[in-house]
Amino acid sequence: MAIEWEAYEFLLGEWEGGREGDPGQGHGRFSFTFELDKNILVRRNRTIFPPTKEREGYTHDDLLIIYTEAAGEKRGMYFDNEEHVIHYAASVSPDQETITLVSDPIPSAPQFRFTYIKTGKDTLDARFEMTPPGKPGAFFTYIEGSAQRLKRK
């Protein structure tokens, strides 16, 4: 079975960027690579949030694996060092310049949406949104930022 990944190729490489949002300003690096003979797309991320007057500094590490279900739908599994595990449905915009991952709704829990927007050959914007618990679809921006590709893979 051939797995279609063309729309996701703009994400490949090593990236560096900054983020702003509720947890504060952070700076990090992430990478996207195809693995397992191009059967999965893997993102590895590390963001460092420096200390502020309100809180201690901390590091956020996460791993996202995007894969194809038997029916051809793209799905994502997210894991981080804060013990979060999130199941996503992945989609591509008609112009193939935006990748959106929306978490499966769970009653009485927040829902999440992660969006990557291609803004240039080696630049992108990223936005992480969530909903209040029990209010699927009522997204607000939690963190957003931009990134510059350091190296293509």
C-alpha positions as CSV (number, residue, x, y, z in Angstrom):
1,M,0.0,0.0,0.0
2,A,1.5,3.3,-1.0
3,I,1.2,6.0,1.7
4,E,0.7,9.6,0.4
5,W,3.0,12.1,2.2
6,E,3.5,14.8,-0.4
7,A,1.5,17.4,1.4
8,Y,3.6,16.8,4.6
9,E,7.0,17.2,3.0
10,F,7.2,21.0,3.7
11,L,7.6,20.0,7.4
12,L,10.8,18.0,6.9
13,G,14.0,19.1,8.5
14,E,15.4,20.7,11.6
15,W,13.7,23.9,12.8
16,E,14.2,26.6,15.4
17,G,11.7,29.1,16.7
18,G,10.1,31.0,19.5
19,R,6.7,30.7,21.1
20,E,4.5,33.1,22.9
21,G,1.4,32.2,25.0
22,D,0.0,31.3,28.4
23,P,3.0,29.4,29.6
24,G,5.3,32.3,28.7
25,Q,7.8,33.0,26.0
26,G,9.9,30.0,25.0
27,H,12.6,29.1,22.5
28,G,13.1,25.7,21.0
29,R,14.1,23.3,18.3
30,F,12.1,20.6,16.6
31,S,12.6,18.2,13.7
32,F,10.4,16.3,11.3
33,T,11.6,13.1,9.7
34,F,10.1,10.2,7.9
35,E,10.9,6.9,9.5
36,L,10.2,3.1,9.1
37,D,10.6,3.3,5.3
38,K,8.5,6.4,5.1
39,N,5.5,4.8,6.9
40,I,5.4,7.4,9.7
41,L,6.3,11.0,10.1
42,V,8.0,11.8,13.5
43,R,8.3,15.2,15.1
44,R,10.7,15.6,18.1
45,N,10.4,18.8,20.0
46,R,12.2,20.6,22.8
47,T,11.2,24.0,24.1
48,I,12.9,25.9,26.9
49,F,10.8,28.3,28.9
50,P,13.2,30.6,31.0
51,P,12.3,31.5,34.6
52,T,10.1,34.5,35.2
53,K,9.0,36.4,38.3
54,E,5.9,34.2,38.4
55,R,7.5,30.7,37.8
56,E,10.6,28.7,37.6
57,G,12.1,27.9,34.2
58,Y,11.3,24.5,32.6
59,T,11.9,22.4,29.5
60,H,9.1,20.8,27.5
61,D,9.9,17.7,25.4
62,D,7.4,16.0,23.2
63,L,7.1,13.4,20.4
64,L,4.5,13.3,17.7
65,I,4.0,10.3,15.4
66,I,1.8,10.8,12.3
67,Y,0.7,7.6,10.6
68,T,-1.9,6.3,8.1
69,E,-4.8,4.2,9.2
70,A,-5.9,1.2,7.1
71,A,-8.7,3.3,5.6
72,G,-6.1,5.9,4.4
73,E,-6.8,8.5,7.1
74,K,-3.9,10.2,8.8
75,R,-3.8,10.1,12.6
76,G,-1.4,11.3,15.2
77,M,-0.2,10.2,18.6
78,Y,1.4,12.7,20.9
79,F,3.5,12.1,24.0
80,D,5.3,14.6,26.3
81,N,7.3,14.8,29.5
82,E,4.3,16.1,31.3
83,E,2.6,12.7,30.9
84,H,0.1,13.9,28.2
85,V,-1.0,11.4,25.6
86,I,-3.2,12.9,22.8
87,H,-4.8,11.1,19.9
88,Y,-5.3,13.3,16.8
89,A,-7.0,13.3,13.4
90,A,-4.7,14.9,10.8
91,S,-5.8,16.9,7.8
92,V,-4.3,19.0,5.0
93,S,-5.8,22.2,3.6
94,P,-6.9,22.2,-0.1
95,D,-3.8,24.4,-1.0
96,Q,-1.6,21.9,0.9
97,E,0.0,24.7,3.0
98,T,-1.6,24.0,6.3
99,I,-1.5,20.8,8.4
100,T,-4.1,20.6,11.2
101,L,-4.3,18.0,14.0
102,V,-7.5,17.9,16.0
103,S,-7.7,15.8,19.1
104,D,-10.5,13.3,19.6
105,P,-13.2,14.9,21.9
106,I,-13.4,13.4,25.4
107,P,-16.3,14.4,27.6
108,S,-15.3,16.7,30.5
109,A,-11.7,17.1,29.1
110,P,-10.1,19.8,26.9
111,Q,-9.9,19.3,23.2
112,F,-6.7,20.3,21.4
113,R,-5.8,21.6,17.9
114,F,-2.3,21.9,16.5
115,T,-1.8,23.8,13.2
116,Y,1.3,24.2,11.0
117,I,1.1,26.9,8.4
118,K,3.7,27.1,5.6
119,T,4.7,30.8,5.4
120,G,7.7,30.5,3.0
121,K,10.2,28.0,1.6
122,D,11.9,27.6,5.0
123,T,9.5,29.3,7.4
124,L,6.3,28.3,9.1
125,D,3.9,29.4,11.8
126,A,2.6,27.0,14.5
127,R,-0.4,27.4,16.7
128,F,-1.6,25.2,19.6
129,E,-5.2,25.7,20.7
130,M,-7.4,24.1,23.3
131,T,-11.0,24.2,24.6
132,P,-12.3,24.5,28.1
133,P,-13.2,21.0,29.4
134,G,-16.5,19.7,28.0
135,K,-16.7,22.3,25.3
136,P,-15.5,20.6,22.1
137,G,-14.9,23.0,19.2
138,A,-14.6,26.2,21.4
139,F,-10.9,26.7,20.7
140,F,-8.7,29.5,22.0
141,T,-5.0,30.0,21.3
142,Y,-2.8,28.7,24.0
143,I,0.6,29.0,22.3
144,E,1.7,30.3,18.9
145,G,5.0,31.1,17.3
146,S,7.0,30.9,14.1
147,A,10.0,28.8,13.1
148,Q,12.9,28.9,10.6
149,R,14.3,25.8,9.0
150,L,17.9,25.2,9.9
151,K,18.5,22.2,7.8
152,R,16.5,20.2,5.3
153,K,16.4,16.4,5.6
